[in-house]
Amino acid sequence: MSKKEQLFYRIQVEQHLEYTIKVRIGDAQDGDHNVFGTCPFATQPENDNPEWISYLGKGSQIKDKTLFVSSATQDNNPNTNNVSVRLFINNQQVEPYKGNYKLTVEDNEIAYFNQRIEFV
């Protein structure tokens, strides 16, 4: 059995600032991400924790755009049965305005986090 969670984010952007995004699987678990939407992105791989990181562009380029990140996580840590997906904008964690970014699962269970990120 697997769990599914919908996360919604609304990010206020400033026209002249540049923006990066990072989506990190936490709680010492494993997984991967699939990214799509109307917002421009350029993936930059990072090799420490399973995460997706990208340069988005200036606020004027991403305003009124939407990015979707679908993350599959799997519990593979025998010390905890939590899985999480955390969103960072310019290296600062952002809380969703709807949905839970952390779930409790069974041993080896897979959880799916579907994230809608709107830039306003």
C-alpha positions in Angstrom: 0.0 0.0 0.0 1.2 3.5 -0.7 0.2 7.0 0.5 -0.4 10.1 -1.6 -0.3 13.7 -0.4 -1.1 16.9 -2.3 1.0 19.9 -1.4 0.2 23.5 -2.6 2.6 26.4 -2.4 2.1 30.0 -3.4 5.5 31.9 -3.7 5.5 35.7 -3.7 8.3 36.8 -6.1 10.0 40.1 -6.6 10.6 41.3 -10.2 14.3 41.8 -10.1 15.4 39.0 -7.7 16.8 35.7 -9.1 15.3 32.5 -7.9 16.4 28.9 -7.3 14.4 25.9 -6.2 15.3 22.8 -4.3 13.1 19.8 -3.5 14.7 17.5 -1.0 13.6 14.0 0.2 14.3 14.0 3.9 14.3 11.8 7.0 17.2 9.7 5.6 15.0 8.1 3.0 15.2 7.5 -0.7 13.3 8.5 -3.8 13.2 10.6 -7.0 11.4 13.6 -8.6 9.5 14.3 -11.9 9.2 18.0 -12.8 6.9 19.7 -15.3 4.8 22.9 -15.8 4.9 26.3 -17.3 7.7 27.7 -15.2 11.2 27.7 -16.8 13.8 25.6 -15.1 17.4 24.3 -15.7 18.3 21.3 -13.6 21.5 21.2 -11.7 22.2 17.8 -10.1 23.4 17.6 -6.6 24.7 14.4 -5.1 24.2 14.4 -1.3 20.6 13.6 -0.5 18.0 12.7 -3.1 17.0 16.1 -4.3 16.2 18.2 -7.4 17.6 21.6 -7.7 17.2 24.2 -10.4 17.8 27.8 -11.4 14.4 29.4 -12.2 15.3 32.9 -13.3 14.2 36.4 -12.3 10.9 37.0 -10.7 9.7 38.8 -13.8 10.3 35.5 -15.7 8.5 33.2 -13.3 5.6 35.4 -12.1 2.2 33.9 -12.8 3.9 30.5 -13.7 3.3 27.1 -12.2 5.7 24.3 -11.5 4.7 20.8 -10.6 7.1 18.4 -8.8 6.0 14.8 -8.3 8.2 13.1 -5.7 8.2 9.3 -4.9 9.7 8.5 -1.5 10.4 5.2 0.0 11.1 4.3 3.7 14.4 2.5 3.7 15.7 3.6 7.1 15.1 1.1 9.9 15.4 3.8 12.5 12.4 5.8 11.4 9.2 5.4 9.5 8.8 9.0 8.4 9.2 10.2 4.8 9.2 13.9 3.8 9.6 16.2 0.9 10.8 19.8 1.7 10.7 22.7 -0.7 13.4 25.4 -0.6 13.3 28.7 -2.5 16.7 30.5 -2.5 17.9 27.9 0.1 15.1 28.8 2.6 12.5 26.1 3.4 8.9 27.1 2.5 5.9 25.7 4.3 3.0 24.6 2.1 -0.2 26.5 2.6 -2.1 23.2 2.1 -1.0 19.6 2.7 1.5 17.7 4.9 5.2 17.5 3.7 5.9 14.7 6.2 4.1 11.4 6.5 4.4 8.3 8.7 4.6 5.1 6.8 5.2 1.3 7.3 8.6 -0.3 6.7 9.6 0.0 3.0 6.4 1.7 2.1 6.3 4.2 -0.8 4.6 7.6 -0.5 3.9 10.1 -3.3 4.0 13.8 -2.8 2.4 15.9 -5.7 3.5 19.5 -5.3 1.9 22.5 -7.1 4.1 25.6 -6.8 2.6 28.9 -8.0 4.7 32.0 -8.4 2.7 35.1 -7.8 
